[in-house]
Amino acid sequence: MNNIKHVVIDTLIVLAIFLIPQVVLSGLLFFFDNSFTFDNYGFIVGLSLTLSSLFVILIVLLTRHISIKKEFNTKSIRWRLAPKILLAIFAGFFSLNVIAEFIGFQDVSFGIINILMKDKFGIFAVAFFGPVAEELVFRSALLGKMLKRGVNPIYAILISSFMFAVVHFNPIQIFYAFGVGVMFGVLYVKSKSVLPSCICHVLNNTLTVITFMINGDLANMTYKEIFGSCGILILITIIAIYLCVKIFLWYYRQNREESENLQINNDI
């Protein structure tokens, strides 16, 4: 019971660190910018998101919610596994988006991203500062703190992923963000560093930016139109789900098996 109390308190603190700078800075920028028009809306939103993300990063680091030496440790990361993990994450992103589209979910955040892409601050916020801030908060500060308190890694990943999904304030996006959070959570737990999930998150968001620059409007893209045939799309999605789940289950189990083998050798 005491552990649950600490987890709740830790979660509330982390949410405050993540949300307060965004609310305050957004409010101040809109309040003091008398020249606000629809044309500079992208600049205002992009600047507020960039500044708030920087504040979140600084607060997390300065309040010592995470250990920089531990969280950015590269010795425990097995870079040779990176291609498999990137394949799993790409397959996961693809399948989650396709499922959301088939169910009828329409991610309204694409409209906001389209606005953000019209200004350099918005591009930087979406591609880099936002992902880094989210990983430091939800993986390092929240998930990492729960692991230190002895919470079961599976429960810790699910809780942190749920909170990661909720703070997007987009009911439709909760399904997708939760799945993404689980993938990044597994990556964080097994690598013992926030670097891999940061890199993957930045790569994912950068791909979104590149897609916008090529296509021009994310809101009008559908997988059904891209693939032309629902049958082909369903088959590719099933394969993607299988690859994602298979690789992540293997990745999650492998260190445990190696530790058990090492313990057996030590006992001998």
HUFEN-V225048 format. One record per backbone hydrogen bond with DSSP energy under -1.0 kcal/mol. NH is the residue of the N-H (numbers start at 1). CO is the residue of the C=O. E is the energy in kcal/mol with one decimal. If there is no record, write none. Layout:
BEGIN
nh;co;e
NH;CO;E
NH;CO;E
END
This chain:
BEGIN
nh;co;e
5;1;-2.0
6;2;-2.0
7;3;-2.2
8;4;-2.4
9;5;-2.3
10;6;-2.9
11;7;-2.4
12;8;-2.3
13;9;-2.4
14;10;-2.4
15;11;-2.4
16;12;-2.1
17;13;-2.3
18;14;-1.9
19;15;-2.8
20;16;-2.0
23;19;-2.4
24;20;-2.9
25;21;-2.4
26;22;-2.1
27;23;-2.2
28;24;-2.5
29;25;-2.5
30;26;-2.2
31;27;-2.0
32;28;-2.6
33;29;-1.4
34;32;-1.4
36;33;-1.2
44;40;-2.1
45;41;-2.6
46;42;-2.5
47;43;-2.7
48;44;-2.3
49;45;-2.3
50;46;-2.3
51;47;-2.7
52;48;-2.4
53;49;-2.0
54;50;-2.1
55;51;-2.4
56;52;-2.5
57;53;-2.3
58;54;-2.4
59;55;-2.8
60;56;-2.5
61;57;-2.0
62;58;-3.4
63;59;-2.5
65;60;-1.7
71;67;-3.4
72;68;-2.0
73;70;-1.5
79;77;-1.0
81;78;-1.8
82;79;-1.7
85;81;-2.2
86;82;-3.0
87;83;-2.0
88;84;-2.3
89;85;-2.7
90;86;-2.6
91;87;-2.5
92;88;-2.4
93;89;-2.8
94;90;-2.4
95;91;-2.6
96;92;-2.4
97;93;-2.1
98;94;-2.4
99;95;-2.6
100;96;-2.3
101;97;-2.0
102;98;-2.5
103;99;-2.5
104;100;-1.0
105;100;-2.7
110;107;-1.6
111;108;-1.1
113;109;-2.6
114;110;-2.4
115;111;-1.3
116;112;-2.6
117;113;-2.4
118;115;-1.4
119;116;-1.7
123;119;-1.9
124;120;-2.5
125;121;-2.3
126;122;-2.4
127;123;-2.7
128;124;-2.3
129;124;-1.8
130;125;-2.5
132;128;-2.3
133;129;-2.3
134;130;-2.4
135;131;-2.3
136;132;-2.3
137;133;-2.0
138;134;-2.9
139;135;-1.5
140;135;-2.2
141;136;-2.7
142;137;-2.1
143;138;-1.2
144;139;-1.8
146;142;-2.1
147;143;-2.1
148;144;-1.9
149;145;-1.5
150;147;-1.4
151;146;-2.4
156;152;-2.7
157;153;-2.6
158;154;-2.2
159;155;-2.7
160;156;-2.4
161;157;-2.1
162;158;-2.1
163;159;-2.3
164;160;-2.1
165;161;-2.0
166;162;-2.5
167;163;-2.0
168;165;-1.2
169;166;-2.1
173;170;-1.6
177;173;-3.2
178;174;-2.4
179;175;-1.6
180;176;-2.3
181;177;-2.6
182;178;-2.1
183;179;-1.8
184;180;-2.5
185;181;-2.3
186;182;-2.4
187;183;-2.0
188;184;-2.3
189;185;-2.7
190;186;-2.3
191;187;-1.7
192;188;-1.6
194;71;-2.7
198;194;-2.2
199;195;-2.9
200;196;-2.6
201;197;-2.4
202;198;-2.6
203;199;-2.6
204;200;-2.4
205;201;-2.4
206;202;-2.7
207;203;-2.1
208;204;-1.4
209;205;-2.0
210;206;-2.6
211;207;-2.6
212;208;-2.1
213;209;-2.3
214;210;-2.0
215;211;-3.2
216;212;-3.0
221;218;-1.6
226;222;-1.7
227;223;-2.6
228;224;-1.9
229;227;-1.2
233;229;-1.9
234;230;-2.8
235;231;-2.1
236;232;-2.5
237;233;-2.2
238;234;-2.4
239;235;-2.1
240;236;-2.3
241;237;-2.6
242;238;-2.3
243;239;-2.5
244;240;-2.5
245;241;-2.6
246;242;-2.6
247;243;-2.5
248;244;-2.1
249;245;-2.4
250;246;-2.1
251;247;-2.8
252;248;-2.6
253;249;-1.8
254;250;-1.8
257;253;-2.0
258;254;-2.3
259;255;-2.4
260;256;-2.2
261;257;-2.2
262;258;-2.3
263;259;-2.3
264;260;-2.1
265;261;-2.2
266;262;-2.1
267;263;-2.1
268;264;-1.9
END
